């Protein structure tokens, strides 16, 4: 029996998986866009983005638009590479079960 490698614990939650999926196809996404697309609460989304930022999988850019704070996220090169490996590992796992 072969062991599936490259399953990444950083992506083991649906919110983190969602954040990375969105950032793989968009150059960036702001907090409200992620919140809306993922149906997450502010606190929930903040803790998951923090976890991905800590791993250096996403970059965070804070700015003001008018007088409103705006936080933008993008996938780092490392994050893109690790996420790709993770998805490939999941695909192997799925095909193994068929």
Jmol script that loads the backbone (N, CA, C; Angstrom):
load data "model"
ATOM      1  N   UNK A   1       0.848  -1.192   0.000  1.00  0.00           N
ATOM      2  CA  UNK A   1       0.000   0.000   0.000  1.00  0.00           C
ATOM      3  C   UNK A   1       0.889   1.251   0.000  1.00  0.00           C
ATOM      4  N   UNK A   2       0.657   2.136  -0.936  1.00  0.00           N
ATOM      5  CA  UNK A   2       1.476   3.348  -0.968  1.00  0.00           C
ATOM      6  C   UNK A   2       0.816   4.445  -0.135  1.00  0.00           C
ATOM      7  N   UNK A   3       1.634   5.249   0.449  1.00  0.00           N
ATOM      8  CA  UNK A   3       1.137   6.345   1.271  1.00  0.00           C
ATOM      9  C   UNK A   3       0.994   7.577   0.401  1.00  0.00           C
ATOM     10  N   UNK A   4      -0.126   8.247   0.558  1.00  0.00           N
ATOM     11  CA  UNK A   4      -0.340   9.482  -0.193  1.00  0.00           C
ATOM     12  C   UNK A   4       0.468  10.589   0.481  1.00  0.00           C
ATOM     13  N   UNK A   5       1.334  11.220  -0.296  1.00  0.00           N
ATOM     14  CA  UNK A   5       2.126  12.311   0.255  1.00  0.00           C
ATOM     15  C   UNK A   5       1.562  13.646  -0.229  1.00  0.00           C
ATOM     16  N   UNK A   6       2.041  14.696   0.344  1.00  0.00           N
ATOM     17  CA  UNK A   6       1.678  16.066  -0.033  1.00  0.00           C
ATOM     18  C   UNK A   6       0.301  16.526   0.428  1.00  0.00           C
ATOM     19  N   UNK A   7      -0.410  15.736   1.248  1.00  0.00           N
ATOM     20  CA  UNK A   7      -1.641  16.243   1.854  1.00  0.00           C
ATOM     21  C   UNK A   7      -1.169  17.287   2.870  1.00  0.00           C
ATOM     22  N   UNK A   8      -1.643  18.496   2.730  1.00  0.00           N
ATOM     23  CA  UNK A   8      -1.145  19.598   3.545  1.00  0.00           C
ATOM     24  C   UNK A   8      -2.172  19.987   4.608  1.00  0.00           C
ATOM     25  N   UNK A   9      -1.777  19.855   5.859  1.00  0.00           N
ATOM     26  CA  UNK A   9      -2.664  20.173   6.992  1.00  0.00           C
ATOM     27  C   UNK A   9      -3.146  21.625   6.968  1.00  0.00           C
ATOM     28  N   UNK A  10      -2.358  22.502   6.372  1.00  0.00           N
ATOM     29  CA  UNK A  10      -2.750  23.915   6.324  1.00  0.00           C
ATOM     30  C   UNK A  10      -4.034  24.110   5.511  1.00  0.00           C
ATOM     31  N   UNK A  11      -4.333  23.172   4.629  1.00  0.00           N
ATOM     32  CA  UNK A  11      -5.510  23.297   3.760  1.00  0.00           C
ATOM     33  C   UNK A  11      -6.642  22.357   4.179  1.00  0.00           C
ATOM     34  N   UNK A  12      -6.587  21.831   5.413  1.00  0.00           N
ATOM     35  CA  UNK A  12      -7.553  20.797   5.784  1.00  0.00           C
ATOM     36  C   UNK A  12      -8.911  21.319   6.257  1.00  0.00           C
ATOM     37  N   UNK A  13      -9.150  22.598   6.128  1.00  0.00           N
ATOM     38  CA  UNK A  13     -10.444  23.152   6.496  1.00  0.00           C
ATOM     39  C   UNK A  13     -11.098  23.749   5.253  1.00  0.00           C
ATOM     40  N   UNK A  14     -12.412  23.617   5.143  1.00  0.00           N
ATOM     41  CA  UNK A  14     -13.091  24.083   3.922  1.00  0.00           C
ATOM     42  C   UNK A  14     -12.892  25.578   3.668  1.00  0.00           C
ATOM     43  N   UNK A  15     -12.788  26.383   4.730  1.00  0.00           N
ATOM     44  CA  UNK A  15     -12.577  27.832   4.550  1.00  0.00           C
ATOM     45  C   UNK A  15     -11.195  28.088   3.942  1.00  0.00           C
ATOM     46  N   UNK A  16     -10.175  27.413   4.458  1.00  0.00           N
ATOM     47  CA  UNK A  16      -8.810  27.611   3.912  1.00  0.00           C
ATOM     48  C   UNK A  16      -8.716  27.096   2.487  1.00  0.00           C
ATOM     49  N   UNK A  17      -9.360  25.973   2.249  1.00  0.00           N
ATOM     50  CA  UNK A  17      -9.401  25.418   0.891  1.00  0.00           C
ATOM     51  C   UNK A  17     -10.069  26.430  -0.042  1.00  0.00           C
ATOM     52  N   UNK A  18     -11.141  27.025   0.442  1.00  0.00           N
ATOM     53  CA  UNK A  18     -11.874  28.027  -0.337  1.00  0.00           C
ATOM     54  C   UNK A  18     -11.056  29.274  -0.591  1.00  0.00           C
ATOM     55  N   UNK A  19     -10.379  29.760   0.441  1.00  0.00           N
ATOM     56  CA  UNK A  19      -9.539  30.962   0.298  1.00  0.00           C
ATOM     57  C   UNK A  19      -8.497  30.723  -0.790  1.00  0.00           C
ATOM     58  N   UNK A  20      -7.808  29.592  -0.692  1.00  0.00           N
ATOM     59  CA  UNK A  20      -6.752  29.296  -1.666  1.00  0.00           C
ATOM     60  C   UNK A  20      -7.329  29.094  -3.066  1.00  0.00           C
ATOM     61  N   UNK A  21      -8.469  28.429  -3.154  1.00  0.00           N
ATOM     62  CA  UNK A  21      -9.104  28.222  -4.469  1.00  0.00           C
ATOM     63  C   UNK A  21      -9.424  29.553  -5.128  1.00  0.00           C
ATOM     64  N   UNK A  22      -9.960  30.474  -4.360  1.00  0.00           N
ATOM     65  CA  UNK A  22     -10.305  31.806  -4.885  1.00  0.00           C
ATOM     66  C   UNK A  22      -9.042  32.546  -5.309  1.00  0.00           C
ATOM     67  N   UNK A  23      -7.989  32.454  -4.488  1.00  0.00           N
ATOM     68  CA  UNK A  23      -6.758  33.188  -4.796  1.00  0.00           C
ATOM     69  C   UNK A  23      -5.947  32.552  -5.927  1.00  0.00           C
ATOM     70  N   UNK A  24      -6.215  31.299  -6.237  1.00  0.00           N
ATOM     71  CA  UNK A  24      -5.519  30.660  -7.364  1.00  0.00           C
ATOM     72  C   UNK A  24      -6.049  31.192  -8.702  1.00  0.00           C
ATOM     73  N   UNK A  25      -7.315  31.609  -8.719  1.00  0.00           N
ATOM     74  CA  UNK A  25      -7.911  32.064  -9.986  1.00  0.00           C
ATOM     75  C   UNK A  25      -8.086  33.577 -10.060  1.00  0.00           C
ATOM     76  N   UNK A  26      -7.841  34.263  -8.952  1.00  0.00           N
ATOM     77  CA  UNK A  26      -7.906  35.724  -8.930  1.00  0.00           C
ATOM     78  C   UNK A  26      -6.555  36.256  -8.462  1.00  0.00           C
ATOM     79  N   UNK A  27      -6.159  37.371  -9.012  1.00  0.00           N
ATOM     80  CA  UNK A  27      -4.874  37.962  -8.610  1.00  0.00           C
ATOM     81  C   UNK A  27      -4.898  38.286  -7.118  1.00  0.00           C
ATOM     82  N   UNK A  28      -6.041  38.761  -6.654  1.00  0.00           N
ATOM     83  CA  UNK A  28      -6.229  39.049  -5.231  1.00  0.00           C
ATOM     84  C   UNK A  28      -7.722  39.052  -4.905  1.00  0.00           C
ATOM     85  N   UNK A  29      -8.039  39.035  -3.635  1.00  0.00           N
ATOM     86  CA  UNK A  29      -9.418  39.153  -3.173  1.00  0.00           C
ATOM     87  C   UNK A  29      -9.388  39.912  -1.857  1.00  0.00           C
ATOM     88  N   UNK A  30     -10.380  40.769  -1.638  1.00  0.00           N
ATOM     89  CA  UNK A  30     -10.387  41.467  -0.355  1.00  0.00           C
ATOM     90  C   UNK A  30     -11.230  40.688   0.657  1.00  0.00           C
ATOM     91  N   UNK A  31     -11.159  41.136   1.892  1.00  0.00           N
ATOM     92  CA  UNK A  31     -11.802  40.442   3.007  1.00  0.00           C
ATOM     93  C   UNK A  31     -13.294  40.218   2.742  1.00  0.00           C
ATOM     94  N   UNK A  32     -13.978  41.281   2.298  1.00  0.00           N
ATOM     95  CA  UNK A  32     -15.429  41.169   2.084  1.00  0.00           C
ATOM     96  C   UNK A  32     -15.784  40.210   0.958  1.00  0.00           C
ATOM     97  N   UNK A  33     -14.964  40.194  -0.085  1.00  0.00           N
ATOM     98  CA  UNK A  33     -15.213  39.268  -1.199  1.00  0.00           C
ATOM     99  C   UNK A  33     -15.084  37.820  -0.705  1.00  0.00           C
ATOM    100  N   UNK A  34     -14.020  37.542   0.045  1.00  0.00           N
ATOM    101  CA  UNK A  34     -13.818  36.191   0.577  1.00  0.00           C
ATOM    102  C   UNK A  34     -14.957  35.815   1.521  1.00  0.00           C
ATOM    103  N   UNK A  35     -15.334  36.755   2.365  1.00  0.00           N
ATOM    104  CA  UNK A  35     -16.396  36.513   3.345  1.00  0.00           C
ATOM    105  C   UNK A  35     -17.703  36.147   2.633  1.00  0.00           C
ATOM    106  N   UNK A  36     -18.017  36.922   1.601  1.00  0.00           N
ATOM    107  CA  UNK A  36     -19.246  36.701   0.846  1.00  0.00           C
ATOM    108  C   UNK A  36     -19.219  35.369   0.089  1.00  0.00           C
ATOM    109  N   UNK A  37     -18.127  35.109  -0.604  1.00  0.00           N
ATOM    110  CA  UNK A  37     -18.021  33.885  -1.406  1.00  0.00           C
ATOM    111  C   UNK A  37     -18.011  32.618  -0.551  1.00  0.00           C
ATOM    112  N   UNK A  38     -17.430  32.716   0.649  1.00  0.00           N
ATOM    113  CA  UNK A  38     -17.274  31.526   1.490  1.00  0.00           C
ATOM    114  C   UNK A  38     -18.345  31.400   2.570  1.00  0.00           C
ATOM    115  N   UNK A  39     -19.164  32.435   2.724  1.00  0.00           N
ATOM    116  CA  UNK A  39     -20.192  32.413   3.750  1.00  0.00           C
ATOM    117  C   UNK A  39     -19.597  32.283   5.146  1.00  0.00           C
ATOM    118  N   UNK A  40     -18.484  32.962   5.380  1.00  0.00           N
ATOM    119  CA  UNK A  40     -17.780  32.871   6.667  1.00  0.00           C
ATOM    120  C   UNK A  40     -18.083  34.092   7.528  1.00  0.00           C
ATOM    121  N   UNK A  41     -17.938  33.932   8.827  1.00  0.00           N
ATOM    122  CA  UNK A  41     -18.071  35.079   9.725  1.00  0.00           C
ATOM    123  C   UNK A  41     -16.746  35.842   9.718  1.00  0.00           C
ATOM    124  N   UNK A  42     -16.769  37.072  10.201  1.00  0.00           N
ATOM    125  CA  UNK A  42     -15.540  37.881  10.262  1.00  0.00           C
ATOM    126  C   UNK A  42     -14.441  37.165  11.040  1.00  0.00           C
ATOM    127  N   UNK A  43     -14.788  36.698  12.237  1.00  0.00           N
ATOM    128  CA  UNK A  43     -13.798  36.051  13.108  1.00  0.00           C
ATOM    129  C   UNK A  43     -13.241  34.782  12.509  1.00  0.00           C
ATOM    130  N   UNK A  44     -14.132  33.985  11.920  1.00  0.00           N
ATOM    131  CA  UNK A  44     -13.739  32.724  11.303  1.00  0.00           C
ATOM    132  C   UNK A  44     -12.774  32.969  10.149  1.00  0.00           C
ATOM    133  N   UNK A  45     -13.145  33.900   9.274  1.00  0.00           N
ATOM    134  CA  UNK A  45     -12.303  34.206   8.119  1.00  0.00           C
ATOM    135  C   UNK A  45     -10.956  34.784   8.572  1.00  0.00           C
ATOM    136  N   UNK A  46     -10.989  35.661   9.566  1.00  0.00           N
ATOM    137  CA  UNK A  46      -9.750  36.273  10.067  1.00  0.00           C
ATOM    138  C   UNK A  46      -8.795  35.213  10.603  1.00  0.00           C
ATOM    139  N   UNK A  47      -9.304  34.243  11.343  1.00  0.00           N
ATOM    140  CA  UNK A  47      -8.402  33.222  11.902  1.00  0.00           C
ATOM    141  C   UNK A  47      -7.829  32.323  10.806  1.00  0.00           C
ATOM    142  N   UNK A  48      -8.616  32.017   9.783  1.00  0.00           N
ATOM    143  CA  UNK A  48      -8.106  31.178   8.691  1.00  0.00           C
ATOM    144  C   UNK A  48      -7.107  31.928   7.799  1.00  0.00           C
ATOM    145  N   UNK A  49      -7.347  33.211   7.544  1.00  0.00           N
ATOM    146  CA  UNK A  49      -6.376  33.971   6.749  1.00  0.00           C
ATOM    147  C   UNK A  49      -5.074  34.131   7.537  1.00  0.00           C
ATOM    148  N   UNK A  50      -5.185  34.307   8.850  1.00  0.00           N
ATOM    149  CA  UNK A  50      -3.989  34.415   9.705  1.00  0.00           C
ATOM    150  C   UNK A  50      -3.160  33.135   9.638  1.00  0.00           C
ATOM    151  N   UNK A  51      -3.828  31.995   9.685  1.00  0.00           N
ATOM    152  CA  UNK A  51      -3.126  30.702   9.634  1.00  0.00           C
ATOM    153  C   UNK A  51      -2.388  30.547   8.303  1.00  0.00           C
ATOM    154  N   UNK A  52      -3.033  30.934   7.204  1.00  0.00           N
ATOM    155  CA  UNK A  52      -2.389  30.831   5.883  1.00  0.00           C
ATOM    156  C   UNK A  52      -1.253  31.848   5.748  1.00  0.00           C
ATOM    157  N   UNK A  53      -1.434  33.012   6.343  1.00  0.00           N
ATOM    158  CA  UNK A  53      -0.387  34.037   6.304  1.00  0.00           C
ATOM    159  C   UNK A  53       0.831  33.569   7.110  1.00  0.00           C
ATOM    160  N   UNK A  54       0.589  32.924   8.242  1.00  0.00           N
ATOM    161  CA  UNK A  54       1.664  32.423   9.090  1.00  0.00           C
ATOM    162  C   UNK A  54       2.529  31.393   8.349  1.00  0.00           C
ATOM    163  N   UNK A  55       1.902  30.596   7.482  1.00  0.00           N
ATOM    164  CA  UNK A  55       2.622  29.606   6.674  1.00  0.00           C
ATOM    165  C   UNK A  55       3.298  30.249   5.462  1.00  0.00           C
ATOM    166  N   UNK A  56       3.053  31.548   5.255  1.00  0.00           N
ATOM    167  CA  UNK A  56       3.555  32.306   4.090  1.00  0.00           C
ATOM    168  C   UNK A  56       2.918  31.834   2.784  1.00  0.00           C
ATOM    169  N   UNK A  57       1.684  31.315   2.871  1.00  0.00           N
ATOM    170  CA  UNK A  57       0.957  30.859   1.681  1.00  0.00           C
ATOM    171  C   UNK A  57       0.154  31.990   1.038  1.00  0.00           C
ATOM    172  N   UNK A  58      -0.139  33.022   1.835  1.00  0.00           N
ATOM    173  CA  UNK A  58      -0.816  34.188   1.275  1.00  0.00           C
ATOM    174  C   UNK A  58      -0.103  35.446   1.750  1.00  0.00           C
ATOM    175  N   UNK A  59      -0.248  36.511   0.954  1.00  0.00           N
ATOM    176  CA  UNK A  59       0.281  37.800   1.372  1.00  0.00           C
ATOM    177  C   UNK A  59      -0.908  38.709   1.675  1.00  0.00           C
ATOM    178  N   UNK A  60      -0.698  39.611   2.618  1.00  0.00           N
ATOM    179  CA  UNK A  60      -1.764  40.490   3.075  1.00  0.00           C
ATOM    180  C   UNK A  60      -1.344  41.928   2.864  1.00  0.00           C
ATOM    181  N   UNK A  61      -2.246  42.689   2.301  1.00  0.00           N
ATOM    182  CA  UNK A  61      -1.973  44.102   2.027  1.00  0.00           C
ATOM    183  C   UNK A  61      -3.118  44.919   2.627  1.00  0.00           C
ATOM    184  N   UNK A  62      -2.798  45.765   3.585  1.00  0.00           N
ATOM    185  CA  UNK A  62      -3.825  46.607   4.210  1.00  0.00           C
ATOM    186  C   UNK A  62      -3.705  48.020   3.650  1.00  0.00           C
ATOM    187  N   UNK A  63      -4.859  48.576   3.317  1.00  0.00           N
ATOM    188  CA  UNK A  63      -4.876  49.930   2.773  1.00  0.00           C
ATOM    189  C   UNK A  63      -6.197  50.590   3.146  1.00  0.00           C
ATOM    190  N   UNK A  64      -6.314  51.871   2.853  1.00  0.00           N
ATOM    191  CA  UNK A  64      -7.573  52.566   3.060  1.00  0.00           C
ATOM    192  C   UNK A  64      -8.148  52.941   1.715  1.00  0.00           C
ATOM    193  N   UNK A  65      -9.446  52.715   1.559  1.00  0.00           N
ATOM    194  CA  UNK A  65     -10.144  53.171   0.360  1.00  0.00           C
ATOM    195  C   UNK A  65     -11.109  54.226   0.879  1.00  0.00           C
ATOM    196  N   UNK A  66     -10.820  55.474   0.553  1.00  0.00           N
ATOM    197  CA  UNK A  66     -11.548  56.561   1.209  1.00  0.00           C
ATOM    198  C   UNK A  66     -11.138  56.519   2.672  1.00  0.00           C
ATOM    199  N   UNK A  67     -12.120  56.392   3.558  1.00  0.00           N
ATOM    200  CA  UNK A  67     -11.795  56.306   4.988  1.00  0.00           C
ATOM    201  C   UNK A  67     -11.968  54.902   5.528  1.00  0.00           C
ATOM    202  N   UNK A  68     -12.298  53.972   4.624  1.00  0.00           N
ATOM    203  CA  UNK A  68     -12.542  52.601   5.069  1.00  0.00           C
ATOM    204  C   UNK A  68     -11.308  51.725   4.924  1.00  0.00           C
ATOM    205  N   UNK A  69     -10.989  50.979   5.976  1.00  0.00           N
ATOM    206  CA  UNK A  69      -9.868  50.047   5.854  1.00  0.00           C
ATOM    207  C   UNK A  69     -10.224  48.914   4.886  1.00  0.00           C
ATOM    208  N   UNK A  70      -9.258  48.491   4.122  1.00  0.00           N
ATOM    209  CA  UNK A  70      -9.473  47.407   3.161  1.00  0.00           C
ATOM    210  C   UNK A  70      -8.277  46.457   3.244  1.00  0.00           C
ATOM    211  N   UNK A  71      -8.561  45.177   3.375  1.00  0.00           N
ATOM    212  CA  UNK A  71      -7.500  44.176   3.447  1.00  0.00           C
ATOM    213  C   UNK A  71      -7.597  43.292   2.216  1.00  0.00           C
ATOM    214  N   UNK A  72      -6.495  43.209   1.500  1.00  0.00           N
ATOM    215  CA  UNK A  72      -6.418  42.411   0.271  1.00  0.00           C
ATOM    216  C   UNK A  72      -5.480  41.239   0.464  1.00  0.00           C
ATOM    217  N   UNK A  73      -5.870  40.105  -0.065  1.00  0.00           N
ATOM    218  CA  UNK A  73      -5.061  38.892   0.047  1.00  0.00           C
ATOM    219  C   UNK A  73      -4.680  38.405  -1.343  1.00  0.00           C
ATOM    220  N   UNK A  74      -3.492  37.837  -1.449  1.00  0.00           N
ATOM    221  CA  UNK A  74      -3.101  37.144  -2.677  1.00  0.00           C
ATOM    222  C   UNK A  74      -2.292  35.912  -2.303  1.00  0.00           C
ATOM    223  N   UNK A  75      -2.306  34.943  -3.196  1.00  0.00           N
ATOM    224  CA  UNK A  75      -1.546  33.712  -2.963  1.00  0.00           C
ATOM    225  C   UNK A  75      -0.082  33.986  -3.265  1.00  0.00           C
ATOM    226  N   UNK A  76       0.800  33.544  -2.385  1.00  0.00           N
ATOM    227  CA  UNK A  76       2.240  33.696  -2.632  1.00  0.00           C
ATOM    228  C   UNK A  76       2.680  32.589  -3.592  1.00  0.00           C
ATOM    229  N   UNK A  77       3.890  32.719  -4.107  1.00  0.00           N
ATOM    230  CA  UNK A  77       4.424  31.667  -4.989  1.00  0.00           C
ATOM    231  C   UNK A  77       4.465  30.335  -4.243  1.00  0.00           C
ATOM    232  N   UNK A  78       4.919  30.381  -2.997  1.00  0.00           N
ATOM    233  CA  UNK A  78       4.978  29.180  -2.166  1.00  0.00           C
ATOM    234  C   UNK A  78       3.577  28.609  -1.970  1.00  0.00           C
ATOM    235  N   UNK A  79       2.630  29.484  -1.660  1.00  0.00           N
ATOM    236  CA  UNK A  79       1.247  29.052  -1.442  1.00  0.00           C
ATOM    237  C   UNK A  79       0.664  28.374  -2.670  1.00  0.00           C
ATOM    238  N   UNK A  80       0.915  28.953  -3.837  1.00  0.00           N
ATOM    239  CA  UNK A  80       0.410  28.370  -5.090  1.00  0.00           C
ATOM    240  C   UNK A  80       1.006  26.985  -5.314  1.00  0.00           C
ATOM    241  N   UNK A  81       2.303  26.867  -5.091  1.00  0.00           N
ATOM    242  CA  UNK A  81       2.993  25.585  -5.309  1.00  0.00           C
ATOM    243  C   UNK A  81       2.484  24.526  -4.334  1.00  0.00           C
ATOM    244  N   UNK A  82       2.372  24.897  -3.056  1.00  0.00           N
ATOM    245  CA  UNK A  82       1.912  23.944  -2.039  1.00  0.00           C
ATOM    246  C   UNK A  82       0.462  23.545  -2.252  1.00  0.00           C
ATOM    247  N   UNK A  83      -0.368  24.499  -2.662  1.00  0.00           N
ATOM    248  CA  UNK A  83      -1.784  24.207  -2.900  1.00  0.00           C
ATOM    249  C   UNK A  83      -1.940  23.260  -4.081  1.00  0.00           C
ATOM    250  N   UNK A  84      -1.136  23.491  -5.109  1.00  0.00           N
ATOM    251  CA  UNK A  84      -1.168  22.616  -6.288  1.00  0.00           C
ATOM    252  C   UNK A  84      -0.809  21.180  -5.907  1.00  0.00           C
ATOM    253  N   UNK A  85       0.237  21.040  -5.096  1.00  0.00           N
ATOM    254  CA  UNK A  85       0.653  19.711  -4.616  1.00  0.00           C
ATOM    255  C   UNK A  85      -0.463  19.058  -3.813  1.00  0.00           C
ATOM    256  N   UNK A  86      -1.123  19.861  -2.982  1.00  0.00           N
ATOM    257  CA  UNK A  86      -2.205  19.368  -2.140  1.00  0.00           C
ATOM    258  C   UNK A  86      -3.367  18.853  -3.003  1.00  0.00           C
ATOM    259  N   UNK A  87      -3.747  19.626  -4.009  1.00  0.00           N
ATOM    260  CA  UNK A  87      -4.855  19.237  -4.897  1.00  0.00           C
ATOM    261  C   UNK A  87      -4.485  17.969  -5.672  1.00  0.00           C
ATOM    262  N   UNK A  88      -3.248  17.899  -6.149  1.00  0.00           N
ATOM    263  CA  UNK A  88      -2.803  16.695  -6.868  1.00  0.00           C
ATOM    264  C   UNK A  88      -2.853  15.473  -5.955  1.00  0.00           C
ATOM    265  N   UNK A  89      -2.473  15.644  -4.700  1.00  0.00           N
ATOM    266  CA  UNK A  89      -2.520  14.536  -3.732  1.00  0.00           C
ATOM    267  C   UNK A  89      -3.961  14.100  -3.501  1.00  0.00           C
ATOM    268  N   UNK A  90      -4.871  15.076  -3.389  1.00  0.00           N
ATOM    269  CA  UNK A  90      -6.284  14.740  -3.204  1.00  0.00           C
ATOM    270  C   UNK A  90      -6.834  13.999  -4.414  1.00  0.00           C
ATOM    271  N   UNK A  91      -6.426  14.434  -5.606  1.00  0.00           N
ATOM    272  CA  UNK A  91      -6.888  13.755  -6.832  1.00  0.00           C
ATOM    273  C   UNK A  91      -6.411  12.310  -6.872  1.00  0.00           C
ATOM    274  N   UNK A  92      -5.154  12.082  -6.446  1.00  0.00           N
ATOM    275  CA  UNK A  92      -4.629  10.721  -6.391  1.00  0.00           C
ATOM    276  C   UNK A  92      -5.441   9.875  -5.433  1.00  0.00           C
ATOM    277  N   UNK A  93      -5.782  10.466  -4.304  1.00  0.00           N
ATOM    278  CA  UNK A  93      -6.559   9.787  -3.286  1.00  0.00           C
ATOM    279  C   UNK A  93      -7.945   9.414  -3.820  1.00  0.00           C
ATOM    280  N   UNK A  94      -8.566  10.345  -4.540  1.00  0.00           N
ATOM    281  CA  UNK A  94      -9.892  10.108  -5.110  1.00  0.00           C
ATOM    282  C   UNK A  94      -9.835   9.001  -6.157  1.00  0.00           C
ATOM    283  N   UNK A  95      -8.843   9.065  -7.037  1.00  0.00           N
ATOM    284  CA  UNK A  95      -8.738   8.062  -8.123  1.00  0.00           C
ATOM    285  C   UNK A  95      -8.401   6.667  -7.571  1.00  0.00           C
ATOM    286  N   UNK A  96      -7.711   6.655  -6.465  1.00  0.00           N
ATOM    287  CA  UNK A  96      -7.374   5.379  -5.822  1.00  0.00           C
ATOM    288  C   UNK A  96      -8.626   4.664  -5.328  1.00  0.00           C
ATOM    289  N   UNK A  97      -9.585   5.479  -4.890  1.00  0.00           N
ATOM    290  CA  UNK A  97     -10.823   4.925  -4.330  1.00  0.00           C
ATOM    291  C   UNK A  97     -11.826   4.468  -5.384  1.00  0.00           C
ATOM    292  N   UNK A  98     -11.561   4.760  -6.636  1.00  0.00           N
ATOM    293  CA  UNK A  98     -12.519   4.383  -7.688  1.00  0.00           C
ATOM    294  C   UNK A  98     -12.307   3.003  -8.216  1.00  0.00           C
TER     295      UNK A  98
END
end "model"
wireframe off; spacefill off
backbone 0.3
color backbone group
